Every structure is written in C-alpha cells, then in structure tokens.
Amino acid sequence: MTQRRFPPPWTVDEANDTCFIVRDANGQALGYFYFEDDPGRRTAASLLTKDEARRMAANFAKVPGLLGRK
C-alpha cells in the first residue's frame, strides 16, 4: 500500500473567529471554510453562517474515513 499524501486523522480548528481550517496529521491546512455572523455582511460577501461552515468542515474532515471503506 502506498503512503497517503495527506495522512489522517484530519482535524478542524477555528481561526480568528472568521473560519474553520481542516488540517491533516502533519498540520498541513487542507481546507478553509469562512463564515460571517453579521447577516448584512454575510449576504454582501456570500459567506456561510458559522454553523454551516462548522458542519462543512466537519464533513470534509471525515473524507479519509470514507475513502478507506470498500
């Protein structure tokens, strides 16, 4: 079996109260999910709510487990 480029487990961290970052076991950032709590700014910038961004980041972090299934 070949070595994975982005080894699991993948984790989710919140950064600066603006985004969630998904990182692999080596700390490499794999995805950024930005959010905005202010409804006016969120609409203008087409950003996610904090809950939407958290759920998307959590689901993205599950990808290595899904790839291991047969």
PDB file of N, CA, C, O and CB in Angstrom:
ATOM      1  N   MET A   1       0.840  -1.181   0.000  1.00  0.00           N
ATOM      2  CA  MET A   1       0.000   0.000   0.000  1.00  0.00           C
ATOM      3  C   MET A   1       0.883   1.241   0.000  1.00  0.00           C
ATOM      4  O   MET A   1       1.899   1.283   0.695  1.00  0.00           O
ATOM      5  CB  MET A   1      -0.955  -0.001   1.215  1.00  0.00           C
ATOM      6  N   THR A   2       0.502   2.249  -0.774  1.00  0.00           N
ATOM      7  CA  THR A   2       1.292   3.470  -0.858  1.00  0.00           C
ATOM      8  C   THR A   2       0.965   4.409   0.302  1.00  0.00           C
ATOM      9  O   THR A   2      -0.122   4.368   0.878  1.00  0.00           O
ATOM     10  CB  THR A   2       1.047   4.174  -2.197  1.00  0.00           C
ATOM     11  N   GLN A   3       1.933   5.244   0.616  1.00  0.00           N
ATOM     12  CA  GLN A   3       1.775   6.229   1.688  1.00  0.00           C
ATOM     13  C   GLN A   3       0.808   7.317   1.237  1.00  0.00           C
ATOM     14  O   GLN A   3       0.873   7.768   0.093  1.00  0.00           O
ATOM     15  CB  GLN A   3       3.146   6.846   2.085  1.00  0.00           C
ATOM     16  N   ARG A   4      -0.081   7.738   2.117  1.00  0.00           N
ATOM     17  CA  ARG A   4      -1.016   8.809   1.790  1.00  0.00           C
ATOM     18  C   ARG A   4      -0.316  10.158   1.849  1.00  0.00           C
ATOM     19  O   ARG A   4       0.528  10.403   2.711  1.00  0.00           O
ATOM     20  CB  ARG A   4      -2.221   8.790   2.745  1.00  0.00           C
ATOM     21  N   ARG A   5      -0.680  11.014   0.925  1.00  0.00           N
ATOM     22  CA  ARG A   5      -0.070  12.341   0.874  1.00  0.00           C
ATOM     23  C   ARG A   5      -0.554  13.230   2.023  1.00  0.00           C
ATOM     24  O   ARG A   5       0.215  14.032   2.552  1.00  0.00           O
ATOM     25  CB  ARG A   5      -0.378  13.008  -0.467  1.00  0.00           C
ATOM     26  N   PHE A   6      -1.804  13.093   2.401  1.00  0.00           N
ATOM     27  CA  PHE A   6      -2.388  13.870   3.495  1.00  0.00           C
ATOM     28  C   PHE A   6      -2.894  12.887   4.547  1.00  0.00           C
ATOM     29  O   PHE A   6      -4.064  12.506   4.524  1.00  0.00           O
ATOM     30  CB  PHE A   6      -3.550  14.808   2.983  1.00  0.00           C
ATOM     31  N   PRO A   7      -2.024  12.473   5.469  1.00  0.00           N
ATOM     32  CA  PRO A   7      -2.371  11.393   6.394  1.00  0.00           C
ATOM     33  C   PRO A   7      -3.478  11.773   7.389  1.00  0.00           C
ATOM     34  O   PRO A   7      -3.538  12.902   7.878  1.00  0.00           O
ATOM     35  CB  PRO A   7      -1.138  10.968   7.156  1.00  0.00           C
ATOM     36  N   PRO A   8      -4.343  10.805   7.669  1.00  0.00           N
ATOM     37  CA  PRO A   8      -5.357  11.031   8.699  1.00  0.00           C
ATOM     38  C   PRO A   8      -4.723  10.933  10.069  1.00  0.00           C
ATOM     39  O   PRO A   8      -3.600  10.438  10.155  1.00  0.00           O
ATOM     40  CB  PRO A   8      -6.514  10.024   8.569  1.00  0.00           C
ATOM     41  N   PRO A   9      -5.342  11.357  11.124  1.00  0.00           N
ATOM     42  CA  PRO A   9      -6.682  11.947  11.123  1.00  0.00           C
ATOM     43  C   PRO A   9      -6.641  13.409  10.719  1.00  0.00           C
ATOM     44  O   PRO A   9      -5.652  14.107  10.944  1.00  0.00           O
ATOM     45  CB  PRO A   9      -7.327  11.808  12.498  1.00  0.00           C
ATOM     46  N   TRP A  10      -7.736  13.861  10.114  1.00  0.00           N
ATOM     47  CA  TRP A  10      -7.897  15.259   9.787  1.00  0.00           C
ATOM     48  C   TRP A  10      -8.671  15.918  10.912  1.00  0.00           C
ATOM     49  O   TRP A  10      -9.639  15.351  11.419  1.00  0.00           O
ATOM     50  CB  TRP A  10      -8.613  15.443   8.425  1.00  0.00           C
ATOM     51  N   THR A  11      -8.252  17.108  11.305  1.00  0.00           N
ATOM     52  CA  THR A  11      -8.894  17.815  12.413  1.00  0.00           C
ATOM     53  C   THR A  11      -9.421  19.168  11.949  1.00  0.00           C
ATOM     54  O   THR A  11      -9.018  19.683  10.906  1.00  0.00           O
ATOM     55  CB  THR A  11      -7.910  17.999  13.582  1.00  0.00           C
ATOM     56  N   VAL A  12     -10.330  19.734  12.744  1.00  0.00           N
ATOM     57  CA  VAL A  12     -10.924  21.035  12.445  1.00  0.00           C
ATOM     58  C   VAL A  12     -10.546  22.012  13.551  1.00  0.00           C
ATOM     59  O   VAL A  12     -10.739  21.728  14.733  1.00  0.00           O
ATOM     60  CB  VAL A  12     -12.476  20.929  12.302  1.00  0.00           C
ATOM     61  N   ASP A  13     -10.000  23.175  13.158  1.00  0.00           N
ATOM     62  CA  ASP A  13      -9.648  24.238  14.097  1.00  0.00           C
ATOM     63  C   ASP A  13     -10.375  25.512  13.683  1.00  0.00           C
ATOM     64  O   ASP A  13     -10.543  25.776  12.493  1.00  0.00           O
ATOM     65  CB  ASP A  13      -8.101  24.467  14.143  1.00  0.00           C
ATOM     66  N   GLU A  14     -10.806  26.301  14.663  1.00  0.00           N
ATOM     67  CA  GLU A  14     -11.383  27.605  14.368  1.00  0.00           C
ATOM     68  C   GLU A  14     -10.273  28.648  14.446  1.00  0.00           C
ATOM     69  O   GLU A  14      -9.480  28.645  15.387  1.00  0.00           O
ATOM     70  CB  GLU A  14     -12.550  27.947  15.353  1.00  0.00           C
ATOM     71  N   ALA A  15     -10.218  29.534  13.462  1.00  0.00           N
ATOM     72  CA  ALA A  15      -9.152  30.535  13.409  1.00  0.00           C
ATOM     73  C   ALA A  15      -9.725  31.944  13.386  1.00  0.00           C
ATOM     74  O   ALA A  15     -10.539  32.280  12.525  1.00  0.00           O
ATOM     75  CB  ALA A  15      -8.266  30.310  12.182  1.00  0.00           C
ATOM     76  N   ASN A  16      -9.297  32.761  14.332  1.00  0.00           N
ATOM     77  CA  ASN A  16      -9.615  34.191  14.367  1.00  0.00           C
ATOM     78  C   ASN A  16     -11.104  34.508  14.278  1.00  0.00           C
ATOM     79  O   ASN A  16     -11.474  35.597  13.840  1.00  0.00           O
ATOM     80  CB  ASN A  16      -8.909  34.879  13.253  1.00  0.00           C
ATOM     81  N   ASP A  17     -11.950  33.590  14.679  1.00  0.00           N
ATOM     82  CA  ASP A  17     -13.402  33.793  14.648  1.00  0.00           C
ATOM     83  C   ASP A  17     -13.887  34.197  13.259  1.00  0.00           C
ATOM     84  O   ASP A  17     -14.864  34.933  13.128  1.00  0.00           O
ATOM     85  CB  ASP A  17     -13.807  34.855  15.666  1.00  0.00           C
ATOM     86  N   THR A  18     -13.188  33.706  12.203  1.00  0.00           N
ATOM     87  CA  THR A  18     -13.596  34.007  10.831  1.00  0.00           C
ATOM     88  C   THR A  18     -13.695  32.764   9.951  1.00  0.00           C
ATOM     89  O   THR A  18     -14.375  32.786   8.925  1.00  0.00           O
ATOM     90  CB  THR A  18     -12.625  34.980  10.213  1.00  0.00           C
ATOM     91  N   CYS A  19     -13.019  31.670  10.346  1.00  0.00           N
ATOM     92  CA  CYS A  19     -13.050  30.483   9.506  1.00  0.00           C
ATOM     93  C   CYS A  19     -12.699  29.230  10.301  1.00  0.00           C
ATOM     94  O   CYS A  19     -12.156  29.296  11.404  1.00  0.00           O
ATOM     95  CB  CYS A  19     -12.094  30.642   8.334  1.00  0.00           C
ATOM     96  N   PHE A  20     -13.028  28.093   9.704  1.00  0.00           N
ATOM     97  CA  PHE A  20     -12.606  26.797  10.223  1.00  0.00           C
ATOM     98  C   PHE A  20     -11.569  26.250   9.249  1.00  0.00           C
ATOM     99  O   PHE A  20     -11.729  26.356   8.033  1.00  0.00           O
ATOM    100  CB  PHE A  20     -13.828  25.805  10.395  1.00  0.00           C
ATOM    101  N   ILE A  21     -10.505  25.663   9.795  1.00  0.00           N
ATOM    102  CA  ILE A  21      -9.431  25.109   8.971  1.00  0.00           C
ATOM    103  C   ILE A  21      -9.365  23.608   9.219  1.00  0.00           C
ATOM    104  O   ILE A  21      -9.316  23.164  10.366  1.00  0.00           O
ATOM    105  CB  ILE A  21      -8.057  25.792   9.287  1.00  0.00           C
ATOM    106  N   VAL A  22      -9.362  22.831   8.144  1.00  0.00           N
ATOM    107  CA  VAL A  22      -9.188  21.383   8.244  1.00  0.00           C
ATOM    108  C   VAL A  22      -7.710  21.096   7.997  1.00  0.00           C
ATOM    109  O   VAL A  22      -7.140  21.526   6.995  1.00  0.00           O
ATOM    110  CB  VAL A  22     -10.114  20.604   7.217  1.00  0.00           C
ATOM    111  N   ARG A  23      -7.097  20.356   8.935  1.00  0.00           N
ATOM    112  CA  ARG A  23      -5.670  20.035   8.843  1.00  0.00           C
ATOM    113  C   ARG A  23      -5.457  18.521   8.886  1.00  0.00           C
ATOM    114  O   ARG A  23      -6.218  17.794   9.526  1.00  0.00           O
ATOM    115  CB  ARG A  23      -4.886  20.719   9.985  1.00  0.00           C
ATOM    116  N   ASP A  24      -4.404  18.056   8.192  1.00  0.00           N
ATOM    117  CA  ASP A  24      -4.068  16.635   8.253  1.00  0.00           C
ATOM    118  C   ASP A  24      -3.204  16.365   9.488  1.00  0.00           C
ATOM    119  O   ASP A  24      -2.941  17.274  10.276  1.00  0.00           O
ATOM    120  CB  ASP A  24      -3.331  16.184   6.959  1.00  0.00           C
ATOM    121  N   ALA A  25      -2.765  15.118   9.650  1.00  0.00           N
ATOM    122  CA  ALA A  25      -1.993  14.732  10.838  1.00  0.00           C
ATOM    123  C   ALA A  25      -0.664  15.472  10.946  1.00  0.00           C
ATOM    124  O   ALA A  25      -0.111  15.589  12.039  1.00  0.00           O
ATOM    125  CB  ALA A  25      -1.736  13.240  10.822  1.00  0.00           C
ATOM    126  N   ASN A  26      -0.143  15.974   9.821  1.00  0.00           N
ATOM    127  CA  ASN A  26       1.117  16.720   9.828  1.00  0.00           C
ATOM    128  C   ASN A  26       0.920  18.216  10.049  1.00  0.00           C
ATOM    129  O   ASN A  26       1.894  18.966  10.103  1.00  0.00           O
ATOM    130  CB  ASN A  26       1.849  16.498   8.529  1.00  0.00           C
ATOM    131  N   GLY A  27      -0.333  18.659  10.178  1.00  0.00           N
ATOM    132  CA  GLY A  27      -0.615  20.070  10.379  1.00  0.00           C
ATOM    133  C   GLY A  27      -0.805  20.859   9.095  1.00  0.00           C
ATOM    134  O   GLY A  27      -1.002  22.074   9.142  1.00  0.00           O
ATOM    135  N   GLN A  28      -0.748  20.189   7.945  1.00  0.00           N
ATOM    136  CA  GLN A  28      -0.943  20.851   6.661  1.00  0.00           C
ATOM    137  C   GLN A  28      -2.403  21.273   6.525  1.00  0.00           C
ATOM    138  O   GLN A  28      -3.301  20.451   6.704  1.00  0.00           O
ATOM    139  CB  GLN A  28      -0.530  19.920   5.490  1.00  0.00           C
ATOM    140  N   ALA A  29      -2.651  22.546   6.210  1.00  0.00           N
ATOM    141  CA  ALA A  29      -4.012  23.033   6.006  1.00  0.00           C
ATOM    142  C   ALA A  29      -4.548  22.501   4.682  1.00  0.00           C
ATOM    143  O   ALA A  29      -3.921  22.664   3.635  1.00  0.00           O
ATOM    144  CB  ALA A  29      -4.056  24.583   6.032  1.00  0.00           C
ATOM    145  N   LEU A  30      -5.705  21.867   4.742  1.00  0.00           N
ATOM    146  CA  LEU A  30      -6.307  21.260   3.549  1.00  0.00           C
ATOM    147  C   LEU A  30      -7.518  22.017   3.039  1.00  0.00           C
ATOM    148  O   LEU A  30      -7.835  21.952   1.851  1.00  0.00           O
ATOM    149  CB  LEU A  30      -6.700  19.844   3.842  1.00  0.00           C
ATOM    150  N   GLY A  31      -8.198  22.733   3.921  1.00  0.00           N
ATOM    151  CA  GLY A  31      -9.394  23.462   3.510  1.00  0.00           C
ATOM    152  C   GLY A  31      -9.732  24.563   4.498  1.00  0.00           C
ATOM    153  O   GLY A  31      -9.535  24.421   5.705  1.00  0.00           O
ATOM    154  N   TYR A  32     -10.246  25.663   3.965  1.00  0.00           N
ATOM    155  CA  TYR A  32     -10.677  26.798   4.770  1.00  0.00           C
ATOM    156  C   TYR A  32     -12.162  27.017   4.510  1.00  0.00           C
ATOM    157  O   TYR A  32     -12.597  27.044   3.359  1.00  0.00           O
ATOM    158  CB  TYR A  32      -9.844  28.087   4.442  1.00  0.00           C
ATOM    159  N   PHE A  33     -12.940  27.173   5.582  1.00  0.00           N
ATOM    160  CA  PHE A  33     -14.376  27.388   5.478  1.00  0.00           C
ATOM    161  C   PHE A  33     -14.705  28.689   6.213  1.00  0.00           C
ATOM    162  O   PHE A  33     -14.785  28.712   7.442  1.00  0.00           O
ATOM    163  CB  PHE A  33     -15.186  26.171   6.068  1.00  0.00           C
ATOM    164  N   TYR A  34     -14.895  29.772   5.451  1.00  0.00           N
ATOM    165  CA  TYR A  34     -15.105  31.099   6.027  1.00  0.00           C
ATOM    166  C   TYR A  34     -16.569  31.330   6.374  1.00  0.00           C
ATOM    167  O   TYR A  34     -17.469  30.820   5.707  1.00  0.00           O
ATOM    168  CB  TYR A  34     -14.622  32.177   5.062  1.00  0.00           C
ATOM    169  N   PHE A  35     -16.790  32.110   7.433  1.00  0.00           N
ATOM    170  CA  PHE A  35     -18.151  32.422   7.861  1.00  0.00           C
ATOM    171  C   PHE A  35     -18.222  33.866   8.344  1.00  0.00           C
ATOM    172  O   PHE A  35     -17.206  34.513   8.595  1.00  0.00           O
ATOM    173  CB  PHE A  35     -18.613  31.455   8.974  1.00  0.00           C
ATOM    174  N   GLU A  36     -19.454  34.345   8.465  1.00  0.00           N
ATOM    175  CA  GLU A  36     -19.715  35.694   8.976  1.00  0.00           C
ATOM    176  C   GLU A  36     -20.994  35.633   9.794  1.00  0.00           C
ATOM    177  O   GLU A  36     -22.001  35.084   9.346  1.00  0.00           O
ATOM    178  CB  GLU A  36     -19.833  36.749   7.809  1.00  0.00           C
ATOM    179  N   ASP A  37     -20.953  36.199  10.996  1.00  0.00           N
ATOM    180  CA  ASP A  37     -22.126  36.190  11.867  1.00  0.00           C
ATOM    181  C   ASP A  37     -23.089  37.340  11.571  1.00  0.00           C
ATOM    182  O   ASP A  37     -24.290  37.205  11.807  1.00  0.00           O
ATOM    183  CB  ASP A  37     -21.689  36.256  13.313  1.00  0.00           C
ATOM    184  N   ASP A  38     -22.596  38.451  11.066  1.00  0.00           N
ATOM    185  CA  ASP A  38     -23.439  39.598  10.763  1.00  0.00           C
ATOM    186  C   ASP A  38     -24.224  39.325   9.473  1.00  0.00           C
ATOM    187  O   ASP A  38     -23.619  39.182   8.411  1.00  0.00           O
ATOM    188  CB  ASP A  38     -22.583  40.893  10.628  1.00  0.00           C
ATOM    189  N   PRO A  39     -25.564  39.248   9.546  1.00  0.00           N
ATOM    190  CA  PRO A  39     -26.359  38.902   8.360  1.00  0.00           C
ATOM    191  C   PRO A  39     -26.132  39.834   7.170  1.00  0.00           C
ATOM    192  O   PRO A  39     -26.096  39.369   6.030  1.00  0.00           O
ATOM    193  CB  PRO A  39     -27.817  38.911   8.717  1.00  0.00           C
ATOM    194  N   GLY A  40     -25.981  41.126   7.408  1.00  0.00           N
ATOM    195  CA  GLY A  40     -25.770  42.061   6.301  1.00  0.00           C
ATOM    196  C   GLY A  40     -24.462  41.823   5.581  1.00  0.00           C
ATOM    197  O   GLY A  40     -24.422  41.770   4.351  1.00  0.00           O
ATOM    198  N   ARG A  41     -23.402  41.680   6.337  1.00  0.00           N
ATOM    199  CA  ARG A  41     -22.078  41.422   5.737  1.00  0.00           C
ATOM    200  C   ARG A  41     -22.036  40.037   5.094  1.00  0.00           C
ATOM    201  O   ARG A  41     -21.410  39.855   4.049  1.00  0.00           O
ATOM    202  CB  ARG A  41     -20.961  41.543   6.805  1.00  0.00           C
ATOM    203  N   ARG A  42     -22.706  39.052   5.721  1.00  0.00           N
ATOM    204  CA  ARG A  42     -22.712  37.688   5.182  1.00  0.00           C
ATOM    205  C   ARG A  42     -23.353  37.673   3.803  1.00  0.00           C
ATOM    206  O   ARG A  42     -22.837  37.036   2.884  1.00  0.00           O
ATOM    207  CB  ARG A  42     -23.462  36.724   6.131  1.00  0.00           C
ATOM    208  N   THR A  43     -24.474  38.370   3.652  1.00  0.00           N
ATOM    209  CA  THR A  43     -25.164  38.413   2.364  1.00  0.00           C
ATOM    210  C   THR A  43     -24.319  39.128   1.317  1.00  0.00           C
ATOM    211  O   THR A  43     -24.204  38.664   0.183  1.00  0.00           O
ATOM    212  CB  THR A  43     -26.523  39.106   2.507  1.00  0.00           C
ATOM    213  N   ALA A  44     -23.732  40.249   1.694  1.00  0.00           N
ATOM    214  CA  ALA A  44     -22.928  41.027   0.744  1.00  0.00           C
ATOM    215  C   ALA A  44     -21.709  40.242   0.269  1.00  0.00           C
ATOM    216  O   ALA A  44     -21.319  40.346  -0.894  1.00  0.00           O
ATOM    217  CB  ALA A  44     -22.482  42.345   1.380  1.00  0.00           C
ATOM    218  N   ALA A  45     -21.106  39.458   1.162  1.00  0.00           N
ATOM    219  CA  ALA A  45     -19.890  38.717   0.814  1.00  0.00           C
ATOM    220  C   ALA A  45     -20.175  37.273   0.409  1.00  0.00           C
ATOM    221  O   ALA A  45     -19.251  36.539   0.058  1.00  0.00           O
ATOM    222  CB  ALA A  45     -18.928  38.732   1.979  1.00  0.00           C
ATOM    223  N   SER A  46     -21.437  36.859   0.454  1.00  0.00           N
ATOM    224  CA  SER A  46     -21.849  35.491   0.126  1.00  0.00           C
ATOM    225  C   SER A  46     -21.109  34.461   0.971  1.00  0.00           C
ATOM    226  O   SER A  46     -20.623  33.454   0.457  1.00  0.00           O
ATOM    227  CB  SER A  46     -21.613  35.210  -1.354  1.00  0.00           C
ATOM    228  N   LEU A  47     -21.029  34.726   2.280  1.00  0.00           N
ATOM    229  CA  LEU A  47     -20.355  33.809   3.195  1.00  0.00           C
ATOM    230  C   LEU A  47     -21.363  32.905   3.895  1.00  0.00           C
ATOM    231  O   LEU A  47     -22.565  33.171   3.894  1.00  0.00           O
ATOM    232  CB  LEU A  47     -19.536  34.590   4.231  1.00  0.00           C
ATOM    233  N   LEU A  48     -20.854  31.839   4.488  1.00  0.00           N
ATOM    234  CA  LEU A  48     -21.665  30.894   5.238  1.00  0.00           C
ATOM    235  C   LEU A  48     -21.931  31.401   6.647  1.00  0.00           C
ATOM    236  O   LEU A  48     -21.230  32.282   7.144  1.00  0.00           O
ATOM    237  CB  LEU A  48     -20.986  29.533   5.289  1.00  0.00           C
ATOM    238  N   THR A  49     -22.959  30.831   7.290  1.00  0.00           N
ATOM    239  CA  THR A  49     -23.127  31.072   8.715  1.00  0.00           C
ATOM    240  C   THR A  49     -22.060  30.258   9.436  1.00  0.00           C
ATOM    241  O   THR A  49     -21.450  29.368   8.842  1.00  0.00           O
ATOM    242  CB  THR A  49     -24.577  30.692   9.206  1.00  0.00           C
ATOM    243  N   LYS A  50     -21.835  30.554  10.695  1.00  0.00           N
ATOM    244  CA  LYS A  50     -20.832  29.817  11.462  1.00  0.00           C
ATOM    245  C   LYS A  50     -21.196  28.343  11.552  1.00  0.00           C
ATOM    246  O   LYS A  50     -20.325  27.481  11.431  1.00  0.00           O
ATOM    247  CB  LYS A  50     -20.685  30.411  12.866  1.00  0.00           C
ATOM    248  N   ASP A  51     -22.473  28.044  11.764  1.00  0.00           N
ATOM    249  CA  ASP A  51     -22.914  26.657  11.862  1.00  0.00           C
ATOM    250  C   ASP A  51     -22.740  25.918  10.538  1.00  0.00           C
ATOM    251  O   ASP A  51     -22.310  24.765  10.533  1.00  0.00           O
ATOM    252  CB  ASP A  51     -24.371  26.600  12.303  1.00  0.00           C
ATOM    253  N   GLU A  52     -23.065  26.558   9.417  1.00  0.00           N
ATOM    254  CA  GLU A  52     -22.882  25.932   8.108  1.00  0.00           C
ATOM    255  C   GLU A  52     -21.405  25.627   7.854  1.00  0.00           C
ATOM    256  O   GLU A  52     -21.063  24.538   7.394  1.00  0.00           O
ATOM    257  CB  GLU A  52     -23.437  26.842   6.996  1.00  0.00           C
ATOM    258  N   ALA A  53     -20.535  26.588   8.155  1.00  0.00           N
ATOM    259  CA  ALA A  53     -19.098  26.404   7.943  1.00  0.00           C
ATOM    260  C   ALA A  53     -18.552  25.289   8.830  1.00  0.00           C
ATOM    261  O   ALA A  53     -17.734  24.486   8.380  1.00  0.00           O
ATOM    262  CB  ALA A  53     -18.343  27.713   8.218  1.00  0.00           C
ATOM    263  N   ARG A  54     -18.999  25.232  10.094  1.00  0.00           N
ATOM    264  CA  ARG A  54     -18.550  24.186  11.012  1.00  0.00           C
ATOM    265  C   ARG A  54     -18.975  22.810  10.508  1.00  0.00           C
ATOM    266  O   ARG A  54     -18.179  21.870  10.518  1.00  0.00           O
ATOM    267  CB  ARG A  54     -19.109  24.432  12.425  1.00  0.00           C
ATOM    268  N   ARG A  55     -20.230  22.688  10.066  1.00  0.00           N
ATOM    269  CA  ARG A  55     -20.713  21.396   9.566  1.00  0.00           C
ATOM    270  C   ARG A  55     -19.979  20.969   8.297  1.00  0.00           C
ATOM    271  O   ARG A  55     -19.652  19.792   8.142  1.00  0.00           O
ATOM    272  CB  ARG A  55     -22.215  21.463   9.296  1.00  0.00           C
ATOM    273  N   MET A  56     -19.719  21.902   7.393  1.00  0.00           N
ATOM    274  CA  MET A  56     -18.996  21.565   6.164  1.00  0.00           C
ATOM    275  C   MET A  56     -17.563  21.133   6.473  1.00  0.00           C
ATOM    276  O   MET A  56     -17.068  20.166   5.894  1.00  0.00           O
ATOM    277  CB  MET A  56     -18.991  22.763   5.199  1.00  0.00           C
ATOM    278  N   ALA A  57     -16.897  21.846   7.384  1.00  0.00           N
ATOM    279  CA  ALA A  57     -15.532  21.485   7.757  1.00  0.00           C
ATOM    280  C   ALA A  57     -15.506  20.108   8.418  1.00  0.00           C
ATOM    281  O   ALA A  57     -14.620  19.302   8.134  1.00  0.00           O
ATOM    282  CB  ALA A  57     -14.931  22.546   8.700  1.00  0.00           C
ATOM    283  N   ALA A  58     -16.466  19.834   9.294  1.00  0.00           N
ATOM    284  CA  ALA A  58     -16.519  18.534   9.967  1.00  0.00           C
ATOM    285  C   ALA A  58     -16.741  17.408   8.960  1.00  0.00           C
ATOM    286  O   ALA A  58     -16.123  16.350   9.074  1.00  0.00           O
ATOM    287  CB  ALA A  58     -17.633  18.523  11.026  1.00  0.00           C
ATOM    288  N   ASN A  59     -17.606  17.622   7.988  1.00  0.00           N
ATOM    289  CA  ASN A  59     -17.839  16.595   6.962  1.00  0.00           C
ATOM    290  C   ASN A  59     -16.618  16.407   6.074  1.00  0.00           C
ATOM    291  O   ASN A  59     -16.291  15.278   5.705  1.00  0.00           O
ATOM    292  CB  ASN A  59     -19.051  16.965   6.104  1.00  0.00           C
ATOM    293  N   PHE A  60     -15.944  17.487   5.728  1.00  0.00           N
ATOM    294  CA  PHE A  60     -14.725  17.401   4.926  1.00  0.00           C
ATOM    295  C   PHE A  60     -13.644  16.620   5.671  1.00  0.00           C
ATOM    296  O   PHE A  60     -12.894  15.858   5.060  1.00  0.00           O
ATOM    297  CB  PHE A  60     -14.215  18.809   4.570  1.00  0.00           C
ATOM    298  N   ALA A  61     -13.563  16.806   6.984  1.00  0.00           N
ATOM    299  CA  ALA A  61     -12.558  16.112   7.800  1.00  0.00           C
ATOM    300  C   ALA A  61     -12.810  14.607   7.871  1.00  0.00           C
ATOM    301  O   ALA A  61     -11.921  13.851   8.261  1.00  0.00           O
ATOM    302  CB  ALA A  61     -12.537  16.692   9.207  1.00  0.00           C
ATOM    303  N   LYS A  62     -14.013  14.167   7.497  1.00  0.00           N
ATOM    304  CA  LYS A  62     -14.341  12.741   7.509  1.00  0.00           C
ATOM    305  C   LYS A  62     -13.908  12.016   6.233  1.00  0.00           C
ATOM    306  O   LYS A  62     -14.010  10.790   6.170  1.00  0.00           O
ATOM    307  CB  LYS A  62     -15.826  12.563   7.708  1.00  0.00           C
ATOM    308  N   VAL A  63     -13.436  12.727   5.230  1.00  0.00           N
ATOM    309  CA  VAL A  63     -13.088  12.135   3.934  1.00  0.00           C
ATOM    310  C   VAL A  63     -12.119  10.942   4.047  1.00  0.00           C
ATOM    311  O   VAL A  63     -12.370   9.924   3.402  1.00  0.00           O
ATOM    312  CB  VAL A  63     -12.476  13.198   3.044  1.00  0.00           C
ATOM    313  N   PRO A  64     -11.040  11.007   4.820  1.00  0.00           N
ATOM    314  CA  PRO A  64     -10.142   9.849   4.873  1.00  0.00           C
ATOM    315  C   PRO A  64     -10.850   8.564   5.326  1.00  0.00           C
ATOM    316  O   PRO A  64     -10.539   7.479   4.834  1.00  0.00           O
ATOM    317  CB  PRO A  64      -8.982  10.145   5.809  1.00  0.00           C
ATOM    318  N   GLY A  65     -11.779   8.682   6.242  1.00  0.00           N
ATOM    319  CA  GLY A  65     -12.520   7.504   6.695  1.00  0.00           C
ATOM    320  C   GLY A  65     -13.426   6.961   5.624  1.00  0.00           C
ATOM    321  O   GLY A  65     -13.614   5.748   5.529  1.00  0.00           O
ATOM    322  N   LEU A  66     -13.995   7.833   4.811  1.00  0.00           N
ATOM    323  CA  LEU A  66     -14.866   7.398   3.739  1.00  0.00           C
ATOM    324  C   LEU A  66     -14.084   6.717   2.616  1.00  0.00           C
ATOM    325  O   LEU A  66     -14.587   5.791   1.981  1.00  0.00           O
ATOM    326  CB  LEU A  66     -15.644   8.577   3.193  1.00  0.00           C
ATOM    327  N   LEU A  67     -12.852   7.176   2.370  1.00  0.00           N
ATOM    328  CA  LEU A  67     -12.030   6.579   1.310  1.00  0.00           C
ATOM    329  C   LEU A  67     -11.552   5.193   1.675  1.00  0.00           C
ATOM    330  O   LEU A  67     -11.263   4.383   0.794  1.00  0.00           O
ATOM    331  CB  LEU A  67     -10.838   7.460   1.008  1.00  0.00           C
ATOM    332  N   GLY A  68     -11.464   4.905   2.979  1.00  0.00           N
ATOM    333  CA  GLY A  68     -10.983   3.603   3.430  1.00  0.00           C
ATOM    334  C   GLY A  68     -12.038   2.517   3.327  1.00  0.00           C
ATOM    335  O   GLY A  68     -11.713   1.336   3.445  1.00  0.00           O
ATOM    336  N   ARG A  69     -13.291   2.886   3.111  1.00  0.00           N
ATOM    337  CA  ARG A  69     -14.377   1.895   3.007  1.00  0.00           C
ATOM    338  C   ARG A  69     -14.335   1.178   1.668  1.00  0.00           C
ATOM    339  O   ARG A  69     -13.911   1.729   0.652  1.00  0.00           O
ATOM    340  CB  ARG A  69     -15.747   2.572   3.194  1.00  0.00           C
ATOM    341  N   LYS A  70     -14.785  -0.061   1.699  1.00  0.00           N
ATOM    342  CA  LYS A  70     -14.848  -0.826   0.430  1.00  0.00           C
ATOM    343  C   LYS A  70     -16.217  -1.393   0.248  1.00  0.00           C
ATOM    344  O   LYS A  70     -16.479  -2.066  -0.750  1.00  0.00           O
ATOM    345  CB  LYS A  70     -13.805  -1.959   0.398  1.00  0.00           C
TER     346      LYS A  70
END
